[in-house]
Amino acid sequence: MTTTATSLGVIGLGSMGRGAALSALRRGVPTWGFDLNPAACATVAEAGGCIAGSVAELAGHCQAVQVLVVNAAQTEQVLFGDGHDDSGLAQHLLPGSVVITSATVDPTLPPLWEARLAERGLWLIDAPVSGGAAKAASGEMTVMASGRPEAFAAVGGLLDAVAGKVYRLGDRAGLGSTVKMVNQHLAGVHIAAACEAMALGIRAGADPAQLYEVICNAAGNSWMFANRVPHILAGDYTPLSSVNIFVKDLGIVLDAARKLAVPLPLAAAAHQLYLGTAGAGHGAEDDSAVIKLYAAMTGITLPAPAADAPEAS
């Protein structure tokens, strides 16, 4: 018999995980959080959430746990520990519980995690997310989910509590991550193209603010152009999504494409721009910092940060 989960655990309270936890709390879902950053935990606690001191403690209170860490390695560490102790989430959840993995990962990995969790009587929903920190905080992020029908039955409405849109993409893990991979291909290329276009316009003498306004109301606009160029105009490269994220994510895209024998010249070119930007020392900055690589190559002067907003180094 499938038991419907009524409480949610969130492991990883960065910008996306914190937003998920706060959204669930606003919608009346009992929510537990775990993170190594005390400040992130404090924000969730102040909103009425409970903070666990360990993964094991969190597992004791939740029938569904969303894992919103950075990458596949961290996800595996959370799920299964290091293999030499009982620190993994899977070792402490009650049978019938649901694990929701939401990092952007190689689509071949979630089926492997699903099989390992099934050995312990646990369900997996492969559910990467998109929308950025702002939409996560407002409960409007998009979830690209796939998994067994029993897993969705067991998680009940908890996915809807953290998102604006939940897409069910199939009955097996991996399909959610496949769709997220395609999304990251487009997002990475669009951001790189936006930075390249702004560099061209600035080099040719256009006013950056006017250029932005016109493109946002013309056919050349994209969601990423409209969202990221304001960071450039403000001279503020505080990371909402970092250059290093796209070094990782476009690497996943290109690895998958190689296995599938699909040529991706645009993704490959964009990946080189992110690698170059990271190599120039800007990897931890906002992904719009790709324009700094163009500034170094062309000598253009970028908008300066406001006096009260120190520029990222």
C-alpha positions as CSV (number, residue, x, y, z in Angstrom):
1,M,0.0,0.0,0.0
2,T,1.2,3.5,-0.9
3,T,1.3,6.0,2.0
4,T,1.0,9.7,0.9
5,A,3.7,11.9,2.3
6,T,2.6,14.8,4.5
7,S,5.9,16.4,5.5
8,L,8.8,17.6,3.3
9,G,12.5,17.6,4.0
10,V,14.8,19.8,2.0
11,I,18.5,19.0,1.9
12,G,20.6,21.8,0.5
13,L,19.3,25.3,1.5
14,G,21.0,27.3,-1.1
15,S,19.0,29.7,-3.3
16,M,16.9,27.0,-4.9
17,G,16.5,24.8,-1.8
18,R,15.8,27.6,0.5
19,G,13.2,28.9,-1.9
20,A,11.6,25.4,-2.1
21,A,11.5,25.2,1.7
22,L,10.0,28.6,2.2
23,S,7.4,28.0,-0.5
24,A,6.3,24.8,1.1
25,L,6.0,26.5,4.5
26,R,3.9,29.3,3.0
27,R,1.5,26.6,1.7
28,G,1.2,24.9,5.0
29,V,3.5,22.0,4.5
30,P,5.4,20.8,7.6
31,T,9.0,21.3,6.4
32,W,12.4,20.2,7.7
33,G,15.7,21.6,6.3
34,F,19.3,20.6,6.5
35,D,22.4,22.5,5.3
36,L,25.9,23.1,6.5
37,N,25.4,26.8,6.3
38,P,23.9,28.2,9.5
39,A,22.6,31.4,7.9
40,A,20.6,29.4,5.3
41,C,19.2,27.3,8.1
42,A,18.3,30.4,10.1
43,T,16.2,31.8,7.3
44,V,14.1,28.6,7.1
45,A,13.8,28.4,10.9
46,E,12.6,32.0,11.1
47,A,9.8,31.1,8.6
48,G,8.6,28.3,10.8
49,G,10.6,25.4,9.5
50,C,12.4,22.9,11.5
51,I,16.2,22.4,11.2
52,A,17.7,19.0,11.4
53,G,21.2,18.5,12.8
54,S,21.9,15.6,10.4
55,V,20.5,13.8,7.4
56,A,19.5,11.0,9.7
57,E,17.5,13.3,11.9
58,L,15.7,14.8,9.0
59,A,14.9,11.4,7.6
60,G,13.2,10.5,10.9
61,H,10.6,13.2,10.4
62,C,9.9,13.2,6.6
63,Q,8.2,10.9,4.2
64,A,9.5,12.9,1.2
65,V,12.9,14.5,0.9
66,Q,14.0,16.9,-1.9
67,V,17.8,16.9,-2.5
68,L,18.8,20.3,-3.9
69,V,22.6,20.2,-3.8
70,V,25.0,21.4,-6.5
71,N,25.9,18.3,-8.5
72,A,25.8,14.5,-8.9
73,A,28.7,13.8,-6.5
74,Q,27.0,15.8,-3.7
75,T,23.7,14.0,-4.5
76,E,25.3,10.6,-4.2
77,Q,27.0,11.6,-1.0
78,V,23.6,12.7,0.5
79,L,21.8,9.6,-0.7
80,F,24.3,6.9,0.1
81,G,27.1,8.3,2.2
82,D,30.6,7.4,1.5
83,G,30.0,3.6,1.7
84,H,31.8,3.3,5.0
85,D,29.2,4.6,7.5
86,D,25.5,5.0,7.9
87,S,25.4,8.7,7.0
88,G,23.4,8.3,3.8
89,L,19.7,9.4,3.6
90,A,18.7,6.0,2.1
91,Q,19.9,4.2,5.3
92,H,17.5,6.2,7.5
93,L,14.2,6.7,5.5
94,L,11.3,4.5,6.2
95,P,10.3,2.1,3.4
96,G,7.8,3.8,1.1
97,S,9.4,7.2,1.4
98,V,10.2,9.3,-1.6
99,V,13.5,10.9,-2.6
100,I,13.3,13.8,-5.0
101,T,16.6,14.5,-6.7
102,S,16.8,18.0,-8.2
103,A,20.4,18.8,-9.1
104,T,21.3,19.0,-12.8
105,V,23.1,15.7,-13.5
106,D,24.0,13.3,-16.3
107,P,20.6,11.6,-17.3
108,T,22.2,8.2,-17.0
109,L,22.6,8.6,-13.2
110,P,19.0,8.8,-11.8
111,P,18.1,5.3,-13.1
112,L,21.0,3.9,-11.1
113,W,20.0,5.8,-8.0
114,E,16.4,4.6,-8.5
115,A,17.5,1.0,-8.5
116,R,19.7,1.4,-5.4
117,L,16.9,3.1,-3.5
118,A,14.4,0.4,-4.6
119,E,16.5,-2.2,-2.9
120,R,15.6,-0.4,0.4
121,G,11.9,0.0,-0.5
122,L,12.3,3.7,-1.4
123,W,10.9,5.6,-4.4
124,L,12.8,8.1,-6.5
125,I,11.5,11.0,-8.5
126,D,14.1,12.5,-10.9
127,A,13.0,16.2,-10.7
128,P,15.5,18.9,-11.7
129,V,14.3,22.4,-11.4
130,S,14.5,25.7,-13.3
131,G,13.6,29.3,-12.8
132,G,16.4,30.8,-10.7
133,A,16.5,32.1,-7.1
134,A,13.6,34.6,-7.6
135,K,11.1,32.0,-8.9
136,A,12.2,29.5,-6.3
137,A,11.6,32.0,-3.5
138,S,8.1,32.8,-4.9
139,G,7.1,29.2,-5.4
140,E,7.1,29.6,-9.2
141,M,10.0,27.4,-10.3
142,T,9.5,24.7,-12.9
143,V,10.0,21.1,-12.0
144,M,10.8,18.5,-14.7
145,A,9.9,15.3,-13.1
146,S,9.9,11.6,-14.0
147,G,9.5,8.4,-12.1
148,R,7.3,5.5,-11.2
149,P,3.5,6.2,-10.9
150,E,3.8,4.8,-7.3
151,A,6.4,7.5,-6.5
152,F,4.2,10.3,-7.6
153,A,1.3,8.8,-5.7
154,A,3.4,8.6,-2.5
155,V,4.7,12.2,-2.8
156,G,1.2,13.5,-3.1
157,G,1.0,17.3,-3.6
158,L,4.4,18.1,-2.2
159,L,5.9,18.9,-5.6
160,D,3.1,21.3,-6.3
161,A,3.9,23.0,-3.0
162,V,7.4,24.1,-4.1
163,A,6.7,24.9,-7.7
164,G,4.6,26.9,-10.2
165,K,4.6,24.1,-12.8
166,V,5.3,20.4,-12.4
167,Y,5.7,18.5,-15.6
168,R,5.4,14.7,-15.4
169,L,7.6,13.5,-18.2
170,G,7.5,9.8,-18.0
171,D,7.4,6.7,-15.8
172,R,11.2,6.2,-15.4
173,A,13.9,8.2,-13.8
174,G,16.3,9.9,-16.3
175,L,13.7,11.6,-18.5
176,G,13.4,14.6,-16.1
177,S,17.2,15.1,-16.3
178,T,17.1,14.7,-20.1
179,V,14.7,17.6,-20.4
180,K,16.7,19.7,-17.9
181,M,19.9,18.9,-20.0
182,V,18.2,20.4,-23.1
183,N,17.1,23.4,-21.1
184,Q,20.6,24.0,-19.9
185,H,21.9,23.7,-23.5
186,L,19.6,26.6,-24.5
187,A,20.2,28.6,-21.3
188,G,24.0,28.4,-21.6
189,V,24.0,29.3,-25.3
190,H,21.5,32.2,-24.7
191,I,23.5,33.7,-21.9
192,A,26.8,33.5,-23.9
193,A,25.0,35.0,-26.9
194,A,23.6,37.9,-24.8
195,C,27.1,38.7,-23.5
196,E,28.6,38.6,-27.0
197,A,25.8,40.8,-28.4
198,M,26.2,43.4,-25.6
199,A,30.0,43.4,-26.1
200,L,29.5,44.0,-29.9
201,G,27.1,46.9,-29.2
202,I,29.3,48.5,-26.6
203,R,32.3,48.2,-28.9
204,A,30.4,49.8,-31.7
205,G,29.4,52.8,-29.5
206,A,25.8,52.0,-28.6
207,D,24.6,53.1,-25.2
208,P,24.3,49.8,-23.1
209,A,21.0,50.8,-21.4
210,Q,19.3,51.9,-24.6
211,L,20.6,48.8,-26.4
212,Y,19.1,46.6,-23.7
213,E,15.7,48.5,-23.8
214,V,15.5,48.2,-27.6
215,I,16.4,44.5,-27.8
216,C,13.9,43.6,-25.0
217,N,11.2,45.0,-27.3
218,A,12.5,43.5,-30.5
219,A,12.7,40.1,-32.1
220,G,16.2,39.5,-30.9
221,N,15.1,39.3,-27.3
222,S,15.3,36.1,-25.1
223,W,14.4,35.4,-21.5
224,M,18.1,35.1,-20.7
225,F,19.0,38.4,-22.4
226,A,16.2,40.2,-20.5
227,N,17.2,38.6,-17.2
228,R,21.0,38.7,-17.3
229,V,21.9,41.9,-19.0
230,P,20.6,44.0,-16.1
231,H,23.4,42.5,-14.1
232,I,25.9,43.8,-16.6
233,L,24.2,47.3,-16.7
234,A,24.4,47.4,-12.8
235,G,28.0,46.2,-12.8
236,D,26.9,43.6,-10.3
237,Y,28.2,40.1,-10.8
238,T,27.0,38.7,-7.5
239,P,26.3,35.1,-8.4
240,L,22.6,34.1,-8.8
241,S,23.8,31.3,-11.1
242,S,27.6,31.2,-11.5
243,V,29.9,30.8,-14.5
244,N,31.1,27.5,-12.9
245,I,27.5,26.1,-13.0
246,F,27.6,26.4,-16.8
247,V,31.1,24.9,-17.0
248,K,29.5,21.9,-15.3
249,D,26.1,21.9,-17.1
250,L,27.3,22.4,-20.6
251,G,29.9,19.7,-19.9
252,I,27.0,17.4,-19.1
253,V,25.3,18.4,-22.4
254,L,28.5,17.8,-24.5
255,D,29.2,14.5,-22.8
256,A,25.7,13.2,-23.6
257,A,25.9,14.5,-27.1
258,R,29.2,12.7,-27.7
259,K,27.6,9.4,-26.6
260,L,24.6,10.0,-28.8
261,A,26.7,11.2,-31.8
262,V,24.9,14.5,-32.0
263,P,27.0,17.5,-33.1
264,L,26.5,20.6,-30.9
265,P,28.8,23.3,-32.2
266,L,26.9,26.1,-30.5
267,A,27.0,24.4,-27.1
268,A,30.7,23.7,-27.6
269,A,31.5,27.3,-28.4
270,A,29.5,28.5,-25.4
271,H,31.3,26.0,-23.2
272,Q,34.7,27.4,-24.3
273,L,33.5,30.9,-23.3
274,Y,32.5,29.8,-19.8
275,L,35.8,27.9,-19.4
276,G,37.7,31.0,-20.5
277,T,35.8,33.2,-18.1
278,A,36.5,30.7,-15.3
279,G,40.1,30.5,-16.3
280,A,40.3,34.3,-16.1
281,G,39.3,34.2,-12.4
282,H,35.6,34.8,-12.7
283,G,34.2,31.3,-12.2
284,A,32.4,32.1,-9.0
285,E,30.8,35.2,-10.4
286,D,27.4,35.5,-12.0
287,D,27.2,33.8,-15.4
288,S,26.8,37.2,-17.0
289,A,30.4,37.7,-16.2
290,V,31.1,36.0,-19.6
291,I,31.1,39.6,-20.9
292,K,34.3,40.2,-18.9
293,L,36.1,37.8,-21.2
294,Y,34.9,39.9,-24.1
295,A,36.0,43.0,-22.3
296,A,39.5,41.5,-21.8
297,M,39.7,40.6,-25.5
298,T,38.3,43.9,-26.9
299,G,39.1,46.6,-24.4
300,I,35.5,47.7,-24.0
301,T,34.6,49.5,-20.8
302,L,31.8,47.8,-18.9
303,P,29.2,49.7,-16.7
304,A,30.6,50.3,-13.3
305,P,28.9,49.0,-10.2
306,A,26.9,51.4,-8.0
307,A,28.9,53.0,-5.2
308,D,27.1,51.0,-2.6
309,A,27.4,47.6,-4.4
310,P,31.0,46.4,-4.5
311,E,31.9,44.6,-7.7
312,A,32.8,40.9,-7.4
313,S,36.5,40.3,-7.8
